[in-house]
């Protein structure tokens, strides 16, 4: 009996120490305060890894909608910016492929290497607006986020990568994206500003996302975005601002799109090397200024 009691006491002590080692930095904070603190944390990252999961459903081939999925992992280094991404992509049941992509900052240029179906190509982005967008000051991003944050709500707690995290729904005004596009020509690849489409897109309204924030460190550890509800409004905006045929616009009617990004290995990412066959690939110049 004494041995059993001793074991129970030891177990209680171990659990007590474990409990003392796990703190809740979010205690007493509002959802907005947690969100701002987590976003500020993310602006200090030097590197991180992300598991990516994107799913789309759209009618592009025949009367039935086609499911498109992209799943993989991305490694990011922030200064200078370097990225490696590997994604397994499928379109329906028959078309499957793996896309491997690297992006590196070389001065004011960004060089992207991409392999699709085993074929490498090299794209050089030599455009000041693109460079400015990809290297925006984290403090500037933070102020922009706080300026257009409409509201936030803690909707629960969940485990993310075995970490206790708060689940927060947040709403951001679409005006933030209008300002980003107005200030960064590289984001206006669709000609939103010149066609008036941007004003039509504003009718989409505010956008809602979900972020999971680890309770102990206030680090954001997971993001979820669902664009399904806004795609029909996007189609209407495109229709008002362009001459796109109605049959092409119909793909927006029942389109669904979700993106999940799970963060790990913050400031602890193993470096990578770009394959020689990628470095030797034929170069394609890309200009986003027009």
Secondary structure, DSSP 8 states (H G I E B T S, - for coil): -HHHHHHHHHHHHHHHHHHHH---TTTT--HHHHHHHHHHHHTT-SEEEEEEEEEEEE--SSSS-EEEEEEEEEEEEETTEEEEEEEEEEETTTEEEEEEEEEEEETTEEEEEEEETTEEEEEEE--HHHHHHHT--HHHHHHHHHHHEEEEEEEEEEEETTEEEEEEEEEE-THHHHHHHHH-GGG-TT-HHHHTHHHHHGGG--EEEEEEEETTT--EEEEEEE-HHHHHHHHHHHHHHS---HHHHGGGTT-EEEEEEEEE-TT--------HHHHTS-EEEE----
